[in-house]
């Protein structure tokens, strides 16, 4: 009986250690942490480059997510397609969430594909999408 209790207590400690913890840098002005938003990379319908290190993805019919590239993504301004791959090497399948690191792969027309790392920053609100310049709106 003591062995089972010790094992279950040990398991709960391990599971608690893996639980997500609040990140103070991601809290909103009201002091409440926004929920992580997830999507399947297969749902990406369109994309546009924003400023130098930004990529906007249209996911499904109406959701728009912003990706922040670590060191900029080359060749996005003329790209017709791209691939988003989780940095976890497929451990989570094709599902990615806000704050996840991903690789953005842009196939080259005459050169090999360019790859950059980016963080899925967040899902934009309807108002934020409407405020984007038209050339940046996916």
C-alpha positions in Angstrom: 0.0 0.0 0.0 2.8 2.4 0.9 4.6 1.6 -2.4 1.4 2.5 -4.4 1.0 5.8 -2.5 4.7 6.6 -3.1 4.4 5.9 -6.8 1.2 7.9 -7.2 2.7 10.9 -5.3 5.8 10.7 -7.4 3.7 10.7 -10.6 1.7 13.7 -9.4 5.0 15.6 -8.7 6.3 14.8 -12.2 3.0 15.8 -13.9 2.9 19.0 -11.9 6.4 19.8 -13.0 5.3 19.5 -16.7 2.2 21.7 -16.2 2.3 25.0 -18.0 3.2 28.0 -15.9 2.2 31.6 -16.4 4.7 33.7 -18.4 4.6 37.3 -17.0 6.0 38.6 -20.3 2.8 37.4 -22.1 0.2 38.8 -19.8 -2.3 41.3 -21.1 -2.9 44.8 -19.7 -5.6 43.4 -17.4 -3.0 41.1 -15.9 -4.7 37.9 -17.3 -2.6 35.5 -19.4 -4.3 34.9 -22.8 -5.1 31.3 -23.6 -2.7 29.4 -25.9 -4.4 29.2 -29.4 -3.5 26.1 -31.5 -4.1 25.2 -35.1 -3.1 22.6 -37.6 -0.5 23.6 -40.2 -2.8 21.9 -42.8 -5.4 24.6 -42.2 -3.1 27.5 -43.4 -4.9 29.0 -46.4 -2.7 32.0 -47.2 0.3 34.1 -45.9 1.8 37.5 -46.2 5.0 39.1 -45.1 4.6 41.9 -42.7 7.5 44.0 -41.5 11.0 42.6 -41.7 10.5 39.8 -39.1 6.8 39.3 -39.3 4.7 36.7 -41.2 0.9 36.6 -41.1 -0.9 33.4 -41.7 -4.6 33.0 -42.6 -5.8 29.8 -40.9 -9.1 28.4 -41.8 -11.7 30.9 -42.9 -11.1 33.8 -40.6 -8.2 33.3 -38.1 -5.0 35.2 -38.6 -1.8 34.4 -36.7 1.4 36.4 -36.5 4.8 34.7 -36.6 7.9 36.6 -35.5 11.0 35.4 -37.3 14.2 35.0 -35.2 16.5 36.5 -37.9 14.1 37.4 -40.7 12.8 35.1 -43.4 14.3 35.5 -46.9 12.4 35.1 -50.1 8.9 35.5 -48.6 8.1 38.6 -50.6 8.0 36.6 -53.8 7.0 33.2 -52.4 3.9 31.4 -53.7 4.0 28.8 -51.0 5.6 27.8 -47.8 5.6 25.1 -45.2 5.3 25.5 -41.4 7.0 22.7 -39.4 7.1 22.4 -35.7 10.5 22.6 -34.0 9.6 19.5 -32.0 10.3 17.4 -35.1 6.8 16.3 -35.6 6.2 15.1 -32.0 3.0 17.0 -31.9 2.0 16.1 -35.5 0.9 19.1 -37.6 -0.5 21.0 -34.6 1.2 24.1 -33.4 0.2 26.7 -30.8 1.0 30.3 -29.8 4.5 30.6 -28.3 5.7 27.5 -30.2 8.9 27.7 -32.2 8.5 26.6 -35.9 10.5 26.4 -39.0 9.2 28.3 -42.0 10.4 26.7 -45.3 10.2 28.6 -48.5 11.0 26.6 -51.6 13.4 28.4 -53.9 12.8 28.7 -57.7 16.4 28.4 -58.7 18.1 27.7 -55.4 17.5 25.4 -52.5 14.7 26.1 -50.1 15.4 28.8 -47.5 14.5 28.0 -43.9 14.1 30.3 -41.0 13.0 29.9 -37.4 10.0 31.8 -36.1 7.8 32.0 -33.0 4.0 31.8 -33.3 3.3 35.1 -31.5 -0.4 35.1 -31.2 -3.8 35.1 -32.9 -4.9 38.6 -34.0 -8.3 40.0 -33.2 -10.7 40.9 -35.9 -9.9 44.6 -35.3 -6.2 44.0 -35.6 -6.7 42.1 -38.9 -8.8 45.0 -40.2 -6.1 47.5 -39.1 -3.3 45.7 -41.1 -2.3 47.4 -44.3 -3.9 45.5 -47.2 -0.6 44.3 -48.6 0.1 42.6 -45.2 -3.4 41.1 -44.8 -3.5 37.4 -45.7 
